């Protein structure tokens, strides 16, 4: 994604630019609470969405304001079941992002916070490093530009390596030149998310599972003016609400009267597993040099904390916001996507790219060919079907991919305008940056809600 796209999306009106607000184990279903109309629970703040950004924000809020009564509500039967638990698990160092940008600052800060958090909470991680490898001469200028970005962003111990240096780090990897980022790591973000939930409940907060918010209504209680209800007639009351709903962030924002745009377009990323007996073929993250002609990064090699290696992801339009397989189809979701002018413009621009990604999804040897640029010893016979995730890509009406954070509130007066704040886009590297993002969001909540 290019800087020009970011400049276009920054001009979107009606949203908050948050740069000025930046400052310097698992919870089980049985421990989560249920509510009924007879015993209606009341909270100072309700966070809607049990992914990594929502739970990190609730955690930061309750640690900073321990007297507040805080709850997290999640529609699934566990936390981190979507983007937060279905990603590559990379702890990014902050190389790719425009120097001085919010994403760059949050990523560099967030990486340090993530390692510290994992150490303190005994969450398994590996600081295995990352190689960004140029295999063609034409990629060298872009590689050097990335290196310059990383240095300007303050990425620690970043260095350029030649072909010999690449092989010293990763003996089977072939390339002309590379960037070595020794502090890039891997972790299970599902484990991190569930640890955040444990922090919330340990500090007096509540968590609700199987609570999909279907309506926001204004109550007659001036102290707790927002009612959140699901389709089972269960309700909680709140003074203030923050939503962090990822794939469904646009749908939830519309429930309080906010505009439909920016729209969330679901893109499925499929991975292949390297068979267990072949996991000695790579020990570090190996990434391509980004190609500015295409909207997504491309296939890379990623070790996981469980010892497996994954190859991918590709980038396919999902036929459902929770479309993890080709057969997952939601007519409402796909009609909204196809009818959106922004997607139509994006599809026209990248039709060739999209067709190639679909073909590669169906023909495994073509997927493997993408990683053989780096490690030719990986054969088609060495891989098997792996996991998939769905990326919530925010898209503007002009077809631009939105890279920045987008927050929204309903215009006008009333509780649904003054008391509900929607986080409509928390872009990658959202998981790496989650603790830093939570600080920023809490700053925003304090300013917007006048929290004391």
Secondary structure, 3 states (H helix, E strand, C coil): CCHHHHHHHHCCCCCCCCHHHCCCCCCCHHHCCCCCCCCCEEEEEEEECCCHHHHHHHHHHHHHCCCCCEEEECCCCCCCCCHHHCCCCEECCCCCCCCCCHHHHHHHHHHHHHHHHHHHCCCCEECCCEEEEECCHHHHHHHHHHHHHHHHCCCCCCEEEEHHHHHHHCCCCCCCEEEEECCCEEECHHHHHHHHHHHHHHCCCEEECCCCCCEEEECCCCCCCEEEECCCCCEEEEEEEEECCHHHHHHHHHHCCCCCCCEEEEEEEEEEEECHHHHHHCCCEEEECCCCCCCCCCCEEEECCCCCEEEECCCEECCCCCCCCCCCCCHHHHHHHHCCHHHHHHHHHCHHHHHHHHHHHHCHHHHHHHHHCCCCCCCHHHEEEEEEEEEEEEECCCCCECCCCEEECCCCCCHHHHCEEEEEECCCCCCCCHHHHHHHHHHHHHHHHCCC
